[in-house]
Amino acid sequence: MQDYIGAIAGGLTTLAFVPQVVKTLKTRQTRDISTAMWLLFCAGVALWLIYGLMLGAWPVIVANAVTLVLAATILWVKLSNRHRDADQECGTRTSLNQ
């Protein structure tokens, strides 16, 4: 019973990331996303994944493995947009964002 509750909880919290990942991949807009928050979040999720592996707790492993992929996708897009976001904040235009 505990594993089922854990699996449902992990599934719901992991699914919560899907709309943001889809939107981020579709629009490539990441200016208002905090890099520090996503770096810390990905590190925390990675540690939860390691913890789950150490315990052999499949709900923790699966939920955090999928969440890490989703969160890392957003972080990757954010880091890829660093120069574009900086240009937009400064009000300058480059050939990349015209």
Beta strands, then each sheet from edge to edge (+ up, - down):
end
